[in-house]
Amino acid sequence: MSISERVLAGDIRAASRLMRDIDDGRPAATRELQALFPRTGKAYVVGITGSPGAGKSTLTDRLIALYRKQGKTVGVLAVDPTSPFSGGAILGDRIRMQDHATDPGVFIRSLATRGNLGGLSRATGDCIRVMDAMGRDVILVETVGVGQDEIDIAQMAHTTLVVVVPGMGDDIQAIKAGILEVADVFVVNKADLDGADRAVRELRSMLELRHAIKAPPMDHDAHHRMVMAKAHGLPVEAPVQDPEWEPPILKVVASRDKGVDELVAAVERHRVHLESTGERKAREQARAQMQFVAILRERLLKSALARLERERGHLAEVAGRIADRTADPYALADELASQLAE
C-alpha cells in the first residue's frame, strides 16, 4: 500500500512521514500529493494569527477541545519560527497542546517557517491538503504572527482569526497597517485584563472608518480577495456585491475557557455566510491560483538557479562577482528569464 493510500485510510504515521518529506522538499512527496489532490477540498480551514504573546496556542488548544466535543476530527498545523542556527523549528506550540496527544481524532503537526518572510512555508498549503485527505473536518493553522504572516494565512484559510490582547498598542498599530483587511473575526484574548474594552472600541472604530472611506462600497470578502491578489502580484478582480460580512469582535479568556463557545459560533456563522453567498468557492479559487503561482515560482527559480550554475558558476560565486561590481545582476536576471521563456 502506498503512502497516499495509507493517508486516505487515516494512517497518522503515513501522514507524518509524508509531511516530513514535504517539509524537507523531497521529490517523492510531489507524487504522493498528486495522488491525494483529487480527494481534497472537504475540510474547513481556520487560520489563527496575531502577535507573539497574544495567547494563540492556548486559544487553539481550547478550540480543539470544543470541536472534539462536537464530534469533529481536528488537524492542527502549528507554524513555528525556524532557528537561524539549526534550521529547525522550536515546536513550542505542539508542546503546549499535549493534552490532545493521545486523542486519535486530533492530529497536530509543527512546521518550520524555513525563513519565509511571511512566516508560512509553502509546505503549509501541502500539509493542509494531507490533513484534508485524511478526512479531518476542521484544520486549525496557527502562525508565528510576524511580518506579512496575516496575509499568508488569510490566503490559505476559509476563516481568519486575528488575536489581540489588551494593552499591546503595537497590535492595534499593526491592524492599521493591513490586518484589518484580512480578519474575518477579531479575538480580544485575555479580556480579563485592564484595557479589554478599550481594545474593542479601537477595533470597532477602525471598522467604522473602513466603511467611511470605502468608495464605491466593497463587501468584506471581495476586499479580502483584492488584498490577497495585490500581496502576491496577481490580477485584481472586480468586486462582487454580496451581502457584507462584518467581522465580529469577541472578548475571550482562553486560559479560563471563557468566550470560546461564542468564537466557534462566529466561525460557523462565517462559514454559512461564505457558502450562502458563493464566497467560499471564490476564496478557494483565489487560494488555488495563489498556490499554483507559488509552485510555479518555485519550479522556475530552481530551473533558473540550475542553469545559472551550469553556465556561470555557483550562486555564491556569482554573488561575489556582483558584490565586486564585475557582474550586472539586472542583465544577468533578464538573460536567465529570457532563456527560460524560450
C-alpha positions, 0 to 999 in steps of 0.5 A: 500500500502506498503512502497516499493510500495509507493517508486516505485510510487515516494512517497518522504515521503515513501522514507524518512521514509524508509531511516530513518529506514535504517539509524537507522538499523531497521529490517523492512527496510531489507524487504522493500529493498528486495522488491525494489532490483529487480527494481534497477540498472537504475540510474547513480551514481556520487560520489563527494569527496575531502577535507573539504573546497574544495567547494563540496556542492556548486559544487553539488548544481550547478550540480543539477541545470544543470541536472534539466535543462536537464530534469533529476530527481536528488537524492542527498545523502549528507554524513555528519560527525556524532557528537561524542556527539549526534550521529547525523549528522550536515546536513550542506550540505542539508542546503546549497542546499535549493534552490532545496527544493521545486523542486519535481524532486530533492530529497536530503537526509543527512546521518550520517557517524555513525563513519565509518572510511571511512566516508560512512555508509553502509546505503549509498549503501541502500539509493542509491538503494531507490533513484534508485527505485524511478526512479531518473536518476542521484544520486549525493553522496557527502562525508565528504572527510576524511580518506579512504572516496575516496575509499568508494565512488569510490566503490559505484559510476559509476563516481568519482569526486575528488575536489581540490582547489588551494593552499591546498598542503595537497590535492595534498599530499593526491592524492599521497597517493591513490586518484589518483587511484580512480578519474575518473575526477579531479575538480580544484574548485575555479580556480579563485584563485592564484595557479589554474594552478599550481594545474593542472600541479601537477595533470597532472604530477602525471598522467604522472608518473602513466603511467611511472611506470605502468608495464605491462600497466593497463587501468584506470578502471581495476586499479580502480577495483584492488584498490577497491578489495585490500581496502576491502580484496577481490580477485584481478582480472586480468586486462582487456585491454580496451581502457584507460580512462584518467581522465580529469582535469577541472578548475571550479568556482562553486560559479560563475557557471563557468566550470560546463557545461564542468564537466557534459560533462566529466561525460557523456563522462565517462559514454559512455566510461564505457558502450562502453567498458563493464566497467560499468557492471564490476564496478557494479559487483565489487560494488555488491560483495563489498556490499554483503561482507559488509552485510555479515560482518555485519550479522556475527559480530552481530551473533558473538557479540550475542553469545559472550554475551550469553556465556561470558558476555557483550562486555564491560565486556569482554573488561575489562577482556582483558584490565586486561590481564585475557582474550586472545582476539586472542583465544577468536576471533578464538573460536567465528569464529570457532563456527560460521563456524560450 
